[in-house]
């Protein structure tokens, strides 16, 4: 029965794993702002066909970020979100024109490298990309997300120079990435990607993700961030190296 609701090639055990990962990564992102989207990208990269990773990840992230934005909406700075959105619309159009179907090994290699870079390299501090620069940053990050999926760390780097309070940073980041992923989903739909086979699984992941968001929001100021940061860095490192291994054909 469960098999009938799943896309071809995705076993029930894999589906349950992805639903659990959605809960955990949403909780982590709600508590710490970033990290969950990249971890979800890694989980999808190891379990679903490479050709659908970015599109499916985008729709899952729409659901996750909508939930986080709603729960934390009182702290979001909407004028900043509006500037980011203006750039993101332009970026989505450009990205849709540039995106191509990459060979599987190249896509795996790009995803692996991106995960390792986002996990270990210092996040860029971009002076000058403050309030007005969010238009430029929104455009650039939306183009990038068409190819690599998770650009949450990049978006947060755009917001850091504004020196927002912790709750403002996390809530504004959630709203910005909601817009970005939504535009990406529209772009992939316009390019002909069919989400229909994936909708039951994506819906289940969104529901579990919202539950994770509720938990993460409650723990926002209680959990020891360092312990979780160490754990997720270890997991992402293993995932990134494994993707590079698969890309190299080993």
C-alpha positions in Angstrom: 0.0 0.0 0.0 2.8 2.4 1.0 4.6 1.6 -2.2 1.8 3.0 -4.2 2.3 6.5 -2.7 6.0 6.6 -3.3 7.9 7.5 -6.5 9.6 4.7 -8.4 12.8 3.6 -6.9 12.2 4.9 -3.3 11.7 2.1 -0.8 9.4 2.5 2.2 12.4 2.4 4.5 14.1 5.2 2.6 10.9 7.2 2.7 10.6 6.8 6.5 14.3 7.8 6.8 13.7 11.0 4.8 10.7 11.9 6.9 12.7 11.5 10.1 15.6 13.5 8.6 13.1 16.3 7.7 12.0 16.5 11.4 15.6 16.6 12.7 16.9 19.1 10.1 13.9 21.4 10.6 14.4 21.4 14.3 18.1 22.2 13.9 17.4 25.0 11.5 14.7 26.5 13.7 17.1 26.5 16.6 20.3 27.7 14.9 19.2 29.3 11.6 21.2 27.2 9.2 22.5 23.7 8.6 19.3 21.8 8.1 18.9 22.6 4.4 22.4 21.4 3.6 21.9 18.2 5.7 18.6 17.5 3.9 20.4 18.0 0.6 22.9 15.4 1.7 20.2 13.0 2.8 18.4 13.3 -0.6 21.7 13.0 -2.5 22.3 9.6 -0.9 18.8 8.2 -1.4 17.0 9.6 -4.6 18.0 9.9 -8.2 20.5 12.8 -8.8 18.3 14.4 -11.5 15.5 15.1 -9.0 17.5 16.2 -6.0 17.4 20.0 -6.4 13.8 20.2 -7.4 12.5 17.9 -4.6 14.8 19.6 -2.1 13.3 22.9 -3.1 9.7 22.0 -2.5 10.6 20.3 0.8 12.4 23.4 1.9 9.4 25.6 0.9 7.3 23.7 3.4 9.9 23.7 6.1 10.7 27.4 5.7 7.0 28.4 5.5 6.4 26.7 8.8 9.5 28.3 10.4 8.5 31.8 9.0 5.0 31.4 10.4 6.1 30.3 13.9 8.8 33.0 14.1 7.0 35.7 12.0 6.8 38.3 14.9 10.6 38.6 14.7 11.0 38.9 10.9 12.1 42.2 9.4 9.8 42.4 6.4 11.4 45.4 4.6 14.6 43.4 4.3 12.7 40.4 3.0 11.1 42.6 0.4 14.5 43.8 -0.9 15.8 40.2 -1.0 12.6 39.1 -2.9 13.1 41.8 -5.6 16.5 40.4 -6.3 15.4 36.8 -6.1 12.7 37.2 -8.8 15.4 38.4 -11.2 17.8 35.6 -10.1 15.1 33.0 -10.7 14.5 34.1 -14.2 18.3 34.2 -15.0 18.8 30.8 -13.3 16.0 29.2 -15.2 17.7 30.3 -18.5 21.1 29.0 -17.4 20.2 25.7 -15.7 21.0 22.6 -17.7 20.7 18.9 -17.0 24.2 18.1 -15.8 25.7 14.5 -16.0 25.1 12.6 -12.9 28.8 12.4 -11.8 29.2 16.2 -12.3 26.1 16.9 -10.2 27.2 14.6 -7.4 30.7 16.2 -7.4 29.2 19.7 -7.3 26.9 18.8 -4.4 29.7 17.1 -2.5 32.1 20.0 -2.9 29.3 22.5 -2.0 28.5 20.6 1.2 32.1 20.5 2.3 32.7 24.2 1.5 29.6 25.3 3.4 30.5 23.1 6.3 34.1 23.9 6.8 35.1 27.2 5.1 34.4 30.5 7.0 31.2 32.1 5.8 32.0 35.2 3.8 31.5 38.6 5.5 30.4 40.8 2.6 30.8 44.5 3.4 28.5 46.7 1.3 25.9 44.1 0.9 23.8 45.5 3.7 20.2 46.6 3.3 20.3 47.8 -0.3 22.7 45.0 -1.2 20.1 42.4 -0.3 18.7 42.9 -3.8 22.0 41.9 -5.4 22.5 39.1 -2.9 19.0 37.8 -3.4 19.6 37.6 -7.1 23.0 35.9 -6.8 21.9 33.3 -4.2 18.8 32.4 -6.2 20.9 31.8 -9.3 23.2 29.6 -7.3 20.4 27.6 -5.6 19.2 26.5 -9.0 22.4 24.5 -9.3 23.3 23.5 -5.8 20.1 23.5 -3.9 20.9 24.8 -0.3 22.2 28.3 -0.1 21.1 29.1 3.4 24.6 29.8 4.7 25.1 32.3 1.9 21.9 34.1 2.7 22.8 34.2 6.3 26.1 35.7 5.4 24.2 38.5 3.6 22.3 39.2 6.8 25.1 39.0 9.3 26.6 42.5 8.5 23.2 44.0 9.6 23.9 42.8 13.1 20.4 41.6 13.8 19.3 40.2 17.1 19.3 36.4 17.1 15.6 35.9 16.7 15.4 38.6 14.0 18.2 36.9 12.1 16.7 33.5 12.2 13.1 34.7 11.3 14.3 37.0 8.5 16.5 34.3 7.1 13.5 31.9 7.1 11.3 34.3 5.2 14.0 35.1 2.6 14.7 31.4 2.0 11.0 30.7 1.7 10.7 33.1 -1.1 13.9 31.8 -2.8 12.9 28.2 -2.7 9.3 29.0 -3.9 10.7 30.8 -6.9 13.0 27.9 -7.6 10.1 25.5 -7.5 8.1 27.6 -10.0 11.2 27.8 -12.2 11.7 24.0 -12.3 7.9 23.6 -12.9 8.2 25.9 -15.9 11.2 23.9 -17.1 8.9 20.8 -17.2 9.8 19.0 -13.9 6.8 17.0 -12.7 6.4 17.0 -8.9 3.2 14.8 -8.9 4.9 11.5 -8.2 6.8 13.0 -5.3 3.9 14.9 -3.7 2.8 12.3 -1.1 6.4 11.9 0.2 7.1 15.6 0.1 3.9 16.3 2.0 4.8 13.8 4.7 8.3 15.4 5.0 6.7 18.9 5.3 4.4 17.8 8.1 7.3 16.2 10.0 9.4 19.2 9.3 6.8 21.5 10.8 6.8 19.4 14.0 10.6 19.7 14.0 10.3 23.5 13.6 8.0 23.7 16.7 10.5 21.7 18.7 13.5 23.7 17.4 11.8 27.1 18.2 11.2 26.0 21.8 14.8 25.0 22.1 16.2 28.1 20.4 17.7 29.5 23.6 18.1 26.3 25.6 20.1 23.8 23.6 23.9 23.7 23.7 24.7 24.9 20.1 28.2 23.6 20.2 27.2 20.0 20.7 24.8 20.1 17.7 27.3 22.0 15.5 30.0 19.3 16.1 27.5 16.5 15.3 26.2 18.0 12.1 29.7 18.9 10.9 30.7 15.3 11.3 27.6 14.1 9.4 28.0 16.6 6.6 31.6 15.8 6.2 30.9 12.1 5.7 28.1 12.9 3.3 30.2 15.3 1.3 33.2 13.0 1.0 30.9 10.1 0.0 29.4 12.3 -2.8 32.9 13.1 -4.1 33.7 9.4 -4.0 30.7 8.5 -6.0 31.4 11.4 -8.5 34.9 10.0 -9.0 33.5 6.5 -9.7 35.0 4.7 -6.6 
